[in-house]
Amino acid sequence: MQEKISQYTSEINSFQPKNNDELEAFRIRFLGTKGIIKDLFEAFKTVSAEEKRILGKVLNEFKQMAEAKYQILKESLETVEKSADSELDLTLPGEGFELGARHPLSLVRKEIIEIFKKLGFNVAEGPEIEDDWHNFSALNFPEEHPARDMQDTFFIRLSPDPSPGGEGSTNGKGEAIALRTHTSSVQVRMMEAGKPPFRAIMPGRVYRNEAISARAHCFFHQVEGLYIDENVSFADLKQTLFHFVQELFGAGTKVRFRPSYFPFTEPSAEMDISCSICKGDGCQFCKYSGWVEILGCGMVDPNVLENCNIDSKKFTGYAFGMGIERITNLKYQIKDLRLFSENDIRFLKQFQSEMI
Ligand code: DAH
């Protein structure tokens, strides 16, 4: 009998059912009411008392082992079944997974940066709270220039002073501090901090004290450009900006430069591009002129270079500044500036496919 038990033991040990039917057959064969174990116990009754002492233990252990094996196999088949039940049904509609969208201004800023990066421009940033020197004086703004007027500039007062025209805060040198009105202040910081050559673009937010409407806002975004080296000419400026426009608005976009005035550049110009909406035929956006102004530019005034301790006899350079909102309006035909800062999800969602 011992021999039989050891044969059965190895049979049970190597048993691996593929499904419930095989396991049930196993149970009936070994543990059933007419099963092997039952038979062994019957046979056990007939052996001698001496044999019983040894066999009893062996037989009981065998029975426990068979039962335990059955339990383990049953549980493992159940877990296999459960995981099969929960397997993905790819025909079911998926659960919605909401992707965020990039803000259109971020998309356009990124595009602008990519184009200039390929031309060897670095990207730099400066503070939004500026002093008079960096925002105005170093940029050659005359003392009485209207842009310094309270109407355009948000001056900052650190301690509340409710009286009209009350003392504003200063930078410690007695100069007023304010929210920067343009990113040209970053040019000054860059030139002060390093040595030429400089070739960088400087994106950032700027603030102006304007009534909010579809066409004006109290804050908006600019990208400033600066290139200072020996022998930089107006032709370099034109070619760089021409290339930029072809990349951003597509080959064939026309440009024209109109003489203009900025305190920090001489000569200065404004650059128009052929309206990307009507392709120059005339539409509401370009006021039926076929042209849209997108930036100001010019050769950096020697006074500005000297203010930043750069030898204006040795170095020349150009600068330009553009509004990101204006370019975004053109690219996406957006007519109201307020949409950019109202966080209306219906507006923002339209740029979902533009994830980069
Ligand atoms: N800072 C000017 C503005 O806010 C834009 C500008 C014009 C920047 C000419 C420049 C420039 O660097 O050369 O309107």
Boltz pocket constraint, residues with backbone or C-beta under 6 A from the ligand:
constraints:
  - pocket:
      binder: B
      contacts: [[A, 181], [A, 182], [A, 183], [A, 184], [A, 224], [A, 225], [A, 262], [A, 264], [A, 265], [A, 269], [A, 295], [A, 296], [A, 297], [A, 298], [A, 318], [A, 319], [A, 320], [A, 321], [A, 322]]
      max_distance: 6.0
